[in-house]
Amino acid sequence: MTVLRAPKHYRIQPRGLSRVEAADYIGVSPTTFDKLVADGRMPPPKHINSRNVWDVRQLDLAFEGLPSDDPDLEDPFSAVRL
């Protein structure tokens, strides 16, 4: 019996990433990613059995919160005090 597999571009995108995949996802080396996790700029992993897995949605939120050199990308409400 032959098993048919969907082309790669039709596969479900993973929600959880390994450390190396998470680093690649945000565009840094694994060593730099470790430093970002350690200092709180990137989220800690979730634990699935013995694996550490980073949630893509949490990575997206953390990445959006990183500082930018483009003032148009900054949060316009960050200076508002209530």
N, C-alpha and C positions, 0 to 999 in steps of 0.2 A: 504494500500500500504506500503510495506516494503522499507525503505531507506537503501541502501547498502553503507557502508563507507569503504574507502581504509584502509588497515592496517597502523598503525602509521608510519612505516618506509617508506611508499610510499607517505606520505603527503608532501606538499610543505613546505620547511623550511622558517620560517618567516624572513623577511628583517629587521623588526623593533622589538625591545625588550623593555619590561617594565624595570623600574629601577632595580627591584629584579632580573629579567632574565638577564639583562646586567651585573650586578654584578656577578652573577653565571657564566655567559659566560666567564668572564675574571679571575674567580677564587678567588674573594674577597667577603667580606661581603658588604651588602648595605651601611653601614656606611662608610667603607673604600672607596667604589665606589664614594659616595658623596664627599669625600675629594679629590679624584683624579679628579673629574669633576671641583670642586671649584678651584683647583690649576692649571688646564689646562692640566693635563696629560691624561685625558680622554675627549672626545668631549662633548659638551652640547647636550641636546636632541633636536629633532625636535618636533614640536607641531602639533598634529592632533586633532582638536576641543579642548577638555579640557584635552587631554592625552599628556603626555610626552613620547616620543618614541625614543630609541637610535638605530641608523643605524648600523647594524652589520659590514658593510664595513668600516665605520669610526672607530668603535671599534677595528677592526683588524689592521688598520693603526696605531692607537694610541698605541696599545699593542706592535706592532713591534718596535715602537720608544722608548719603555721603556729601561732603561739600563739593561745590562746583565753581569753576572760574567764570561761568556764564551767569551774570546776574539775572537774566531772564528765566533761568531754570530754578532760581531760589524760590522758596515759599514766600509769597507776598504777605502772608499774615504772621511771619515769624517775628516781626518787630512790634506787633500789636500787643499791648498789655491791657489786661482787663482788671 
